[in-house]
Amino acid sequence: MLNNQGFDLWADEYDKTVQISEDKNQYPFAGYKKILNAIYNEIMQHKHAKVLDIGIGTGVLSSKLYEYDHLIDGIDFSPKMISIAQSKMPSATIIEWDISKGLPKERMKNEYDFIVSTYTLHHLTDNEKITFITDLLSVLTDNGKILIGDIAFAGREELEQCKQDNQQNWDDDEFYFVYNEIKTPLEHICKCEFEPISHCGGVFIISK
């Protein structure tokens, strides 16, 4: 797994790398723009929503929301990526933070209408995902939604097939969402739905 220095070095080329993978419909970023568009369209049904972007990166998604006067807060552990995102969104509040340490609750003074995370939470183990999502629920408005777009599969069989098809490029240091496995531990704390969008990605919609 890349550390923050690795992402700093990757920052300038990140969006190009994503586009190459997406254009070829290849793991890991097949369906990337469709996934971001699904999240964007959900938020755009509302006006002036308070949005927290976990792993804001270069601001690809949030900068589009920012243009329509949504209020953006963000978290990322790469100073270089934060710098790129901040240049697109001067009024956004973006803090440097490593989500492997959980949510920086002392910095979370708002409740959010939407909490989004794209291609970030696969760096957490499944148990860490559950803990982190539980923390996110604590800063979500009663009618709010957590929207997670990521490398994800409906079941373990689909993941294993993707792994077999991409053995040379597969990243064993990442922990991809498997809906059939993660929905059970979430059932007692929230509602969780999954919309598959590509052969290796989709959107989770989580609410209280």
Summary of the structure (lengths in Angstrom):
residues: 208
radius of gyration: 16.0
end to end distance: 31.3
largest distance: 44.5
contacts: 676
relative contact order: 0.17
helix: 41%
strand: 25%
